[in-house]
Amino acid sequence: MRHTLVLLLACLAACGVQGASEFKICAFNLQHFGESKAGNDDVMHTLAKIISRCDVSLLQEVRDSKQRAIPMLLERLNKFDIHHQYDAVASERLGRSESYQEQYVFVYRVDTVRVTGKYQYPDSRPGDEDAFSREPFVVRFKAPKTAIKEFVLIPQHTSPTNTSKELEALYDVLQHVKKMWKTENVMLLGDFNADCNYLSKRRREKLRLFTEKDLSWLIKDKTDTTVRSTTSCAYDRILVNGDAFSKAVVPFSAKPFNFQLEYQLTEEEALKVSDHYPVEVLLRNAALKVSFSLSVISLLLFISR
């Protein structure tokens, strides 16, 4: 009996590990993504490999004025990854200058997640005219297979010359969204420019996003999210609001994805894709967890003595 239970323990542990594939959220600054990059076959192949690793990807610096580059990317993704179907939801074109505007784009697997709400934050709020260069495009997702089930993503690509002000205003966006959608399950992510010359430690200590105890910064200071060998800055960040969301995150899973190393690219080749690495985090699966299986079997072992 005891020998049988030990074998069962091993089997269930293995099944639990294999059956609980986690859900991945990514954020990637594509550095001037438009028709030019979309027409580069090598770049698009690398982008397809990177983005197809994620259930949801926030794409930034999308400069697709003719609305051709994102459809081309989706076509490439759906041909590259035959196991999933991809779609996208995009903000309006954002920016103070008509000559330079960007979009936030969320690319997601329609078989693992669906959009249940979207909200374009206005370009001005009472008491603070035009706080953001690129106002957050907030999207709510439902992912039934995750432990958290439903969550909200707030993206932000800050202006390097106005990082402190935008990050401080981002805290107000968080509070507004929590109240509007009556949820605590909110993640903020993107190229915050939250390091090096753009945001000093002294300034960080005064910002509510850094001092609020309910917020967990998953990409830590001193993490390098840049491609260039001459820089080492934690520009790109992910943070989650609330205890429930924090517990739904797989411990130590938040990190940059070094696609240059992974795909054996030269720095020059990698920079044609972007000068940023994507950052990513895993959410726990709602399926049977190994820890639960182990607890049950351990109890049976104890009873069988």
Summary of the structure (lengths in Angstrom):
residues: 305
radius of gyration: 20.8
end to end distance: 9.4
largest distance: 75.5
contacts: 973
relative contact order: 0.17
helix: 36%
strand: 28%
